[in-house]
Amino acid sequence: MTNADIIQGLYESFAKGDVPAVLGVFDNNISWTEAEGFMYGGTYNGPNAVLEGVFMRLGTEWEGFAAVPDKIVDGGDGNVVSLGTYSGKYLETGKSVSVPFAHSWEIRDGKIAKFDQYTDTQVIVKDLGL
Protein backbone atom coordinates (compact mmCIF):
# COMPACT_ATOMS: atom_id res chain seq x y z
CA MET A 1 0.00 0.00 0.00
CA THR A 2 1.42 3.38 -1.01
CA ASN A 3 1.15 6.54 1.08
CA ALA A 4 -1.34 7.91 -1.47
CA ASP A 5 -3.44 4.74 -0.94
CA ILE A 6 -3.47 5.40 2.82
CA ILE A 7 -4.74 8.95 2.26
CA GLN A 8 -7.32 7.86 -0.34
CA GLY A 9 -8.58 5.24 2.11
CA LEU A 10 -8.81 7.87 4.84
CA TYR A 11 -11.04 10.10 2.68
CA GLU A 12 -13.20 7.10 1.75
CA SER A 13 -13.60 6.09 5.40
CA PHE A 14 -14.40 9.69 6.38
CA ALA A 15 -17.05 9.91 3.63
CA LYS A 16 -18.71 6.74 4.98
CA GLY A 17 -18.62 8.07 8.52
CA ASP A 18 -16.27 5.29 9.60
CA VAL A 19 -14.45 7.31 12.26
CA PRO A 20 -12.77 4.26 13.88
CA ALA A 21 -11.13 3.45 10.51
CA VAL A 22 -9.98 7.07 10.16
CA LEU A 23 -8.53 7.15 13.66
CA GLY A 24 -6.95 3.75 13.03
CA VAL A 25 -4.49 5.23 10.52
CA PHE A 26 -3.41 7.99 12.91
CA ASP A 27 -0.09 7.83 14.72
CA ASN A 28 -0.59 8.04 18.50
CA ASN A 29 1.26 11.38 18.44
CA ILE A 30 -0.43 12.88 15.38
CA SER A 31 -0.21 16.66 15.05
CA TRP A 32 -3.34 17.93 13.26
CA THR A 33 -3.43 21.63 12.33
CA GLU A 34 -6.56 23.39 11.13
CA ALA A 35 -5.96 26.73 9.37
CA GLU A 36 -5.87 29.93 11.37
CA GLY A 37 -9.16 31.75 10.80
CA PHE A 38 -11.06 28.47 10.31
CA MET A 39 -13.74 27.86 12.94
CA TYR A 40 -11.72 24.95 14.36
CA GLY A 41 -8.34 26.64 13.80
CA GLY A 42 -5.41 25.43 15.87
CA THR A 43 -3.31 22.35 16.45
CA TYR A 44 -4.69 19.17 17.98
CA ASN A 45 -2.27 16.57 19.32
CA GLY A 46 -3.26 12.91 19.43
CA PRO A 47 -6.21 11.04 17.89
CA ASN A 48 -8.63 11.86 20.73
CA ALA A 49 -7.95 15.59 20.43
CA VAL A 50 -8.69 15.42 16.69
CA LEU A 51 -11.84 13.39 17.33
CA GLU A 52 -13.17 15.80 19.96
CA GLY A 53 -11.90 19.10 18.54
CA VAL A 54 -12.63 18.51 14.86
CA PHE A 55 -14.54 15.36 13.85
CA MET A 56 -17.25 15.47 16.54
CA ARG A 57 -17.87 19.11 15.75
CA LEU A 58 -18.07 18.45 12.01
CA GLY A 59 -20.59 15.69 12.76
CA THR A 60 -22.82 17.80 14.99
CA GLU A 61 -22.45 21.35 13.66
CA TRP A 62 -22.83 20.55 9.96
CA GLU A 63 -25.32 18.90 7.65
CA GLY A 64 -23.68 16.92 4.87
CA PHE A 65 -20.13 18.10 5.51
CA ALA A 66 -17.76 16.58 2.96
CA ALA A 67 -14.06 16.83 2.14
CA VAL A 68 -13.69 15.41 -1.36
CA PRO A 69 -10.23 15.17 -2.92
CA ASP A 70 -9.85 15.75 -6.64
CA LYS A 71 -6.15 14.95 -6.71
CA ILE A 72 -3.76 13.13 -4.40
CA VAL A 73 -0.03 13.61 -5.03
CA ASP A 74 2.43 11.21 -3.40
CA GLY A 75 5.83 12.84 -2.89
CA GLY A 76 7.41 9.42 -2.40
CA ASP A 77 9.08 10.40 0.86
CA GLY A 78 6.20 10.11 3.30
CA ASN A 79 4.70 13.41 2.18
CA VAL A 80 1.35 13.48 0.41
CA VAL A 81 -0.68 16.48 -0.76
CA SER A 82 -4.35 16.37 -1.60
CA LEU A 83 -6.38 19.01 -3.39
CA GLY A 84 -10.14 19.05 -3.25
CA THR A 85 -13.32 20.75 -2.09
CA TYR A 86 -15.10 21.18 1.22
CA SER A 87 -18.87 21.44 1.13
CA GLY A 88 -21.75 21.35 3.54
CA LYS A 89 -24.38 23.34 5.38
CA TYR A 90 -23.37 24.96 8.67
CA LEU A 91 -26.32 24.46 11.02
CA GLU A 92 -25.71 27.58 13.15
CA THR A 93 -26.37 29.90 10.19
CA GLY A 94 -28.22 27.57 7.82
CA LYS A 95 -25.84 28.58 5.04
CA SER A 96 -23.77 26.35 2.79
CA VAL A 97 -20.22 26.52 1.52
CA SER A 98 -18.17 25.02 -1.28
CA VAL A 99 -14.50 25.97 -1.06
CA PRO A 100 -11.22 24.45 -2.28
CA PHE A 101 -8.71 22.96 0.12
CA ALA A 102 -5.15 21.71 0.11
CA HIS A 103 -4.10 19.14 2.70
CA SER A 104 -0.52 18.27 3.54
CA TRP A 105 0.06 14.84 5.10
CA GLU A 106 3.17 13.27 6.62
CA ILE A 107 3.20 9.50 6.95
CA ARG A 108 5.64 7.54 9.08
CA ASP A 109 5.67 3.74 9.31
CA GLY A 110 2.27 3.51 7.61
CA LYS A 111 0.56 5.92 10.02
CA ILE A 112 -0.42 9.57 9.57
CA ALA A 113 1.87 11.62 11.82
CA LYS A 114 1.05 15.16 10.68
CA PHE A 115 -1.74 17.02 8.91
CA ASP A 116 -1.91 20.67 7.81
CA GLN A 117 -5.03 22.28 6.35
CA TYR A 118 -4.94 25.10 3.81
CA THR A 119 -8.16 26.76 2.69
CA ASP A 120 -9.58 30.23 2.10
CA THR A 121 -10.99 30.91 5.54
CA GLN A 122 -12.23 34.35 4.48
CA VAL A 123 -14.53 32.76 1.88
CA ILE A 124 -15.80 30.28 4.49
CA VAL A 125 -16.57 33.06 6.99
CA LYS A 126 -18.30 35.16 4.32
CA ASP A 127 -20.31 32.33 2.79
CA LEU A 128 -21.44 30.99 6.16
CA GLY A 129 -22.36 34.44 7.48
CA LEU A 130 -20.01 34.22 10.46
C-alpha positions as CSV (number, residue, x, y, z in Angstrom):
1,M,0.0,0.0,0.0
2,T,1.4,3.4,-1.0
3,N,1.2,6.5,1.1
4,A,-1.3,7.9,-1.5
5,D,-3.4,4.7,-0.9
6,I,-3.5,5.4,2.8
7,I,-4.7,8.9,2.3
8,Q,-7.3,7.9,-0.3
9,G,-8.6,5.2,2.1
10,L,-8.8,7.9,4.8
11,Y,-11.0,10.1,2.7
12,E,-13.2,7.1,1.8
13,S,-13.6,6.1,5.4
14,F,-14.4,9.7,6.4
15,A,-17.0,9.9,3.6
16,K,-18.7,6.7,5.0
17,G,-18.6,8.1,8.5
18,D,-16.3,5.3,9.6
19,V,-14.4,7.3,12.3
20,P,-12.8,4.3,13.9
21,A,-11.1,3.5,10.5
22,V,-10.0,7.1,10.2
23,L,-8.5,7.1,13.7
24,G,-7.0,3.8,13.0
25,V,-4.5,5.2,10.5
26,F,-3.4,8.0,12.9
27,D,-0.1,7.8,14.7
28,N,-0.6,8.0,18.5
29,N,1.3,11.4,18.4
30,I,-0.4,12.9,15.4
31,S,-0.2,16.7,15.0
32,W,-3.3,17.9,13.3
33,T,-3.4,21.6,12.3
34,E,-6.6,23.4,11.1
35,A,-6.0,26.7,9.4
36,E,-5.9,29.9,11.4
37,G,-9.2,31.7,10.8
38,F,-11.1,28.5,10.3
39,M,-13.7,27.9,12.9
40,Y,-11.7,24.9,14.4
41,G,-8.3,26.6,13.8
42,G,-5.4,25.4,15.9
43,T,-3.3,22.4,16.4
44,Y,-4.7,19.2,18.0
45,N,-2.3,16.6,19.3
46,G,-3.3,12.9,19.4
47,P,-6.2,11.0,17.9
48,N,-8.6,11.9,20.7
49,A,-8.0,15.6,20.4
50,V,-8.7,15.4,16.7
51,L,-11.8,13.4,17.3
52,E,-13.2,15.8,20.0
53,G,-11.9,19.1,18.5
54,V,-12.6,18.5,14.9
55,F,-14.5,15.4,13.9
56,M,-17.3,15.5,16.5
57,R,-17.9,19.1,15.8
58,L,-18.1,18.4,12.0
59,G,-20.6,15.7,12.8
60,T,-22.8,17.8,15.0
61,E,-22.4,21.3,13.7
62,W,-22.8,20.6,10.0
63,E,-25.3,18.9,7.6
64,G,-23.7,16.9,4.9
65,F,-20.1,18.1,5.5
66,A,-17.8,16.6,3.0
67,A,-14.1,16.8,2.1
68,V,-13.7,15.4,-1.4
69,P,-10.2,15.2,-2.9
70,D,-9.9,15.7,-6.6
71,K,-6.2,14.9,-6.7
72,I,-3.8,13.1,-4.4
73,V,0.0,13.6,-5.0
74,D,2.4,11.2,-3.4
75,G,5.8,12.8,-2.9
76,G,7.4,9.4,-2.4
77,D,9.1,10.4,0.9
78,G,6.2,10.1,3.3
79,N,4.7,13.4,2.2
80,V,1.4,13.5,0.4
81,V,-0.7,16.5,-0.8
82,S,-4.4,16.4,-1.6
83,L,-6.4,19.0,-3.4
84,G,-10.1,19.0,-3.3
85,T,-13.3,20.7,-2.1
86,Y,-15.1,21.2,1.2
87,S,-18.9,21.4,1.1
88,G,-21.8,21.3,3.5
89,K,-24.4,23.3,5.4
90,Y,-23.4,25.0,8.7
91,L,-26.3,24.5,11.0
92,E,-25.7,27.6,13.2
93,T,-26.4,29.9,10.2
94,G,-28.2,27.6,7.8
95,K,-25.8,28.6,5.0
96,S,-23.8,26.3,2.8
97,V,-20.2,26.5,1.5
98,S,-18.2,25.0,-1.3
99,V,-14.5,26.0,-1.1
100,P,-11.2,24.5,-2.3
101,F,-8.7,23.0,0.1
102,A,-5.1,21.7,0.1
103,H,-4.1,19.1,2.7
104,S,-0.5,18.3,3.5
105,W,0.1,14.8,5.1
106,E,3.2,13.3,6.6
107,I,3.2,9.5,6.9
108,R,5.6,7.5,9.1
109,D,5.7,3.7,9.3
110,G,2.3,3.5,7.6
111,K,0.6,5.9,10.0
112,I,-0.4,9.6,9.6
113,A,1.9,11.6,11.8
114,K,1.1,15.2,10.7
115,F,-1.7,17.0,8.9
116,D,-1.9,20.7,7.8
117,Q,-5.0,22.3,6.4
118,Y,-4.9,25.1,3.8
119,T,-8.2,26.8,2.7
120,D,-9.6,30.2,2.1
121,T,-11.0,30.9,5.5
122,Q,-12.2,34.4,4.5
123,V,-14.5,32.8,1.9
124,I,-15.8,30.3,4.5
125,V,-16.6,33.1,7.0
126,K,-18.3,35.2,4.3
127,D,-20.3,32.3,2.8
128,L,-21.4,31.0,6.2
129,G,-22.4,34.4,7.5
130,L,-20.0,34.2,10.5
